[in-house]
Amino acid sequence: MMDSLDELSHGLANLSMFPFFDMAHYVTSVMALREQPGALEVSRVSPLACWFSSMLYCFGGAVLSGIMLAEPPVAPLSNSTSVLLASLVWYLVFYCPLDLVYGCAALLPLRLVLSGMKEVTRTWKVLGGVTQAHSKYKDGLLVMIAIGWARGAGGGLLSNFEELVRGVWKPETNELLKMSYPTKVTLIGAVLFALQQTRYLPLHTHHLMLIYTTFTVVNKTRMMLTGSATSPFAPIESVLHKTLFAGFSPYAALTAGPTNNCAASAPTHTSAAGAPTKEPLEPPANGASSGSLQAKNTSAKKSD
C-alpha cells in the first residue's frame, strides 16, 4: 500500500503540466472571467480589454510574484506558446459560433474534470513560487509564503486591477478584506510548502504534493457537486476570530447609547396580560393649543 502511494506521489511530481493541464487552467480561468457581471458586454465593446483581463486571469500569479521579486512583470508573457494557447482559449470561450465551446465546457461532468486539473496546476504554482523564493532567501519563511501565495492565487489578488481594466471599481471586493476559498486554500498550501522547504515539516516534497493535491481536488469536487460555496475552514476561522480578534470594544456603549436612552425615556405600564408595555409620548392637548390662539386674538383686539 505504501509503495503504491509512493509511486503515485512520484508520478504526480514528474507529471508535465503542458499542454493539457495548462489548457484546463486557461479554460476554467477564462470561463470564470466570462461569468463575471458585465464581462460579455466588455468583450463586444472592447475585445482588447477583454483579452488583457483574460491574460491577467491566466498569468496573474506569475506577474504578481515577478513584481514582488523585482523581476520583469512581462516575463510570463515571453513564452509565446503559452500566450498563444491562452489567447486561443479566450477567443473560443467568448466568440465561438453558437457558444459551442463555452456550452460544452460548462457541462458539469466536463467542468468537474477541468476544475480538478486546475487544482493540480495550483499545487505546481504554489510549489514553484516557494522554491523560487527559497533559492534567493534561504531563511525567509515569510517571503516564501508570500511568493507561493502570489504565484498560486495571483488572479484573485489582482482582481481589483483586473476589474479596473474592464471599467469596474469595487474596492470593497478586495481579496484581503474578504478572501475567497481559492485564496485561502492557496495560502494554506504556501505555508505548508514553505515549512517543508525549511525542514520544519518532516515530509518529502512529493508526499506533500500528493496530500495537498488530493485535498484540493476532492474538496473542489465536493463543493461543485453540492453547490455549496461555504469554505471548509469556516468553523476554524470562526473559533479563531472569536478567541483572538473579537475582544470587547470600548466604543460599543457609545454607539448603542442614544437609542437605548430614547427608548428608556418612555413610561412603562402593565397590560392586562401582565407584560410591561411602553406608553408613547403624547402630543400637547388641543385645549392648550386653542387657549394659546385665544390669548393671541384678545391681545390683537386690545392693540386695535
Secondary structure, DSSP 8 states (H G I E B T S, - for coil): -HHHHHHHHHHHHT---TTHHHHHHHHHHHHHHHTSTTHHHHHHH-HHHHHHHHHHHHHHHHHHHHHHTT--TTGGGG-HHHHHHHHHHHHHHHH-GGGHHHHHHTSHHHHHHHHHHHHHHHHHHHHHHHHHHHHH-TT-HHHHHHHHHHHHHHHHHTHHHHHHHTT---GGG-TTTS--HHHHHHHHHHHHHHHHHTTSS---HHHHHHHHHHHHHHHHHHHHHHT----TTHHHHHHHIIIII----TTHHHHHHHHHHHHHTS-EEE-TTS-EEE-------HHHHHHHHHHHHHHHHHH-
